Amino acid sequence: MPEKSDPFQDFEEWVNQLVKIPSATPIPIKLKLGLLERMIERWRIHQHELENSIPFEEFLSWVCWIDDGRLNFSQRQGSLPASGTGIPPVRYQRTLLVYLLLHHQRRNRRVPVLDIIREFISDVRSHLSPEDFKKTDTGVIRCFTNTRFAANKLRQFGLLKYTRHEAFKTWTLSLPGIIIAARALQDSNWKIPDFQHQSLSGLALFGLDPFIASSASSVKDFSAVVSALSALCGPNVKVFETFNGVLTEALALLQQYWSVLKDPKLTHKERSARSLACCHALECLPLFDQFVDEFVDCIQIEELLKKATTVATQS
């Protein structure tokens, strides 16, 4: 088997030679690949072979190369990767909260959920493996499904809101969600973590990133809350002074929220119900919505994006 420095480039060249389309201008490889894929789908329908008989994980154990105009495969020796591998939903949560803060928290940024997922996966794809892009039995790409699962868990504990805007639904962070994203950005600790869910205890057994529980230090007192939130804003921001009363009332509810999350005596259902109740009480505070709107307008999105990009390129 000849060594190939870039098998995907070789594959593209092979497809260019294999697929011919009459045109006066060069045909993009994406179009040729799309047509080839659709032809394979048509063949499957014709042959009543709708499913690929080779598991995705098994396919990854094969080496592919082009030789003399032929597509060659050779299977590696050894055990196959476990079926169902890939990044579990709990490891998406922290990064998803930060992503939503940086890209979708502004009042004029209302994007349907599916578009958010597409953009999020595009943003983190360098951290994903081929197994994460496997199609599940329902025909959905695994990382798309796991992003939804991650968001659903965040919603169960009030960190994320699933709200309707105009003709579609979108994801919006709650105040606890903003605080966690702020702390992750401050600590440069927002990338997809490497921990293994199976080896965790405590909060992770309920399907939440342990970082969420550790963020309780951000609400230990009034100054800690202001410090966590002001880190997202420029200097001399007056919003915290203007809404001092709202934040003072919110502090007790935020502390109660994290106390609920960390209470080992509560079941999953009890933690979810009580944490959602805390978030609902927060949103019912007088002037709370006005505070959130004005605070979000103070967030230095561009500066935070530059910092996040710098951290990502250095990792």
Helices and strands as residue ranges (DSSP letters): H 7-18, H 29-47, H 56-59, E 62-67, E 70-75, G 89-91, H 93-104, H 113-124, G 125-127, G 130-133, H 142-156, E 160-165, E 168-173, H 175-186, G 197-199, G 202-206, H 210-214, G 215-219, H 222-230, H 239-242, H 244-262, H 268-283, H 288-298, H 301-314
